[in-house]
């Protein structure tokens, strides 16, 4: 059975559609010098809302949420490194001056290998290219599983990223946005998702 799909911007109205662990995670927002004791969940939620609100007001859209029918099945979060205190703590920092940082991308387990990750990557590109952003960069994890809020290097490469600063554990990768959306099909595919058009169908991975 197939279902419709769409991607919309992340706002305070749909922040609750993020997975619970992501909804209260402040790994990127607080930085390495923050209190090592985790915040209570409700306090963490408020801090996440505060960060999102400030970023939306000062910079603009900084996230996308993917839906299959009415179910949230994935999301991507991104921002300029100046909005991300954790960005300077990696051995492969800093992020290039012409790029934004992809903080995280998540796809629900039963929707993986069904194109949702690429759909999110294209939606992010379609959001950022008209705003003059040249590239998206990310700190990857080379381990068998992503560490904390880091994404596996294999996933990043699968959606168009290339390594720009190698490291045995935390390489920095980059996706040139104009090359990503240079083909007509990709442009149309991304724009359909970014404007929330319900088109096509998506079958859950078995």
N, C-alpha and C positions, 0 to 999 in steps of 0.2 A: 504494500500500500504506500502511495506517495503522498507527500504533504507539501503545502506551499512554504516558502521561506522568504525571509526579509532581514535586513540589517537596519537598525536605527541608532541614533546617537545616544550615548549615555548621559543621563541627566539625574537630578535629584529625584525625579518622579519614578524612574525605573532602576535606581541603584539597588533596591531590594531584590532585583532579579539576578544579581550576581550570586554565585555560590556562597554559602554561609561563611566558609573559611576566608574567602576573598573579601567578603563584605566587612570583616573586622581586621584584615591584615593591613599593617602600617609599615611594612618592610621598606618600601620606597619612600613613603611620605615623611617618615621621622628621621631617617638617617642613622649613621653608625654611632653617634654620640648620645642618642636618646637613652632614657632610663631602660636598662636591660629587663626590668620586670614588665611583663605584658600588662596592658590595660584590661580592666573588666570589659566584657563584650559590649555593653551599652555605651560605655565611654569611648571605646574604639570606633563604634559606629558613628558617633557624633564627630570624632576627629576625622574620619573618612569623609563624611558629608562636608565638613568645613574645608578640607583640602579640595574636594571636587568643586564646591561652590566658588572658592577663591580662584581656582584655575579657570573655570568657565568664565568668570567675570573679567579676569586679567588677560587671558590668552584666547579662550574660545573652546570649541569642542575638543575633548581629550579622551574620548572612548566610544566604542561601538558595541552593540549587543546584537547577537544573531538569534533569530527565532525560527523554529519550525512549527508551523501552525501558530498556536499561542504559547508554546513552551520555549523558554529561554534555553538555548543549547550551546552558547558560547559567547565570549566577549574578548575585546582587545582594549588595552589602556595604554595611552601614550601622552607624552608631554615634553616640552623643552627641558633640557637638563637643569636649568636654573630653578625649575619648579620641583625638582626631585633631589632632595638632600643626599640620598644614598648614592647618587650617580658618581660622586668623586671618590668613593671608597674602594673601587676595583683597581687591580694592578694594570688593567688595560684602559683606564680613564686617561684623558677626558673624552667625552663624546665630541665629534666634530662640530665646528661652529655652524655648519649649514644643515644640521640634522636634528631631528627630534628623537627622543628615546622611547622605544617600545618597552613598556614596563612589564607587561604580561599579556599572554593570550591563552585562553582556556577553551576547550571544547569538551562537552559532556562525553563520558566514556562510550555510551551507546551511539554517539554520532561521529566518532572519530573514523578516519579513512572514508568519509563521505563528502569531502570537499568543503567542510565548514571552515577549516583553517585558512584555506586559500581564499574563500569568500570574504573572510574578515580582513585578510591582508590586502585584498583589492579594494575593499571599502575604505580602509585607512588611507591607501594611496589616493583614492578619488577625493577624500576629504582634504588632504594636505597639499596636493599639487596646485590647486587654485589659490592657496594661501602662500605660495612662493617657497614652500619647503622643498629642498632638493633631495633629501634622503631620510630614511629611518634607520637608526642603529639600535643594537641590542647587545647586552652582555649574555652570552650563552653559557651553558653548563655542559661539560664533556662527559659527565658521569652517566651511568645507565638510566638514572632518573633525574629530573630537574631538581636542583637544590633550592629549597625555599621558594622564592618567587622568580627564580631563573628558569628560562626555557631551554630544552635540549637543543644542542647545536644542530642535530639532524633535522629537527622540525624547522628551525630557522632557514636552513639551506633548502628545505623542500618547498618553501614559499617564496624563494627568490633572494635570500640574503647570501652575501659572500664575506669571508673573513678578511678584515682589514688590519687587525692587530692580533696575531696568534698568542695563545697562552695555553699551557697544559690543562688548566682547569676552567678559566674564565675568559675565553677569547671574545673580542668585540667584533661584531658582524655588521654589515651595512647592506641596505637595499636602496638602489637608486630609483627614485620614484618615477621619473619620466621614462626610463626604459621599461619599468614594470607596466605602465599603462600606454605604451607606444603603439600597440596593436588595437585596431578598432574593436575587435571582439572583447578584449580586456577592458577597454574604456566603457563600453556599453554595459558589460557585466557588472563592473564596479559601480557605475552610476545608478543602475537599477537598484542595487542593494542599498546604496547610501541614502537614496531618497525614500527607502522603505516600500518600494513597489513590490507587490506580491506577484512574482512570476516564477515560472518553472516549477520543478518539483525536486524533492530530496528524499531518498529512501534510506532509512537508518541502516548502518553497517551491521552485518550479521556476525 
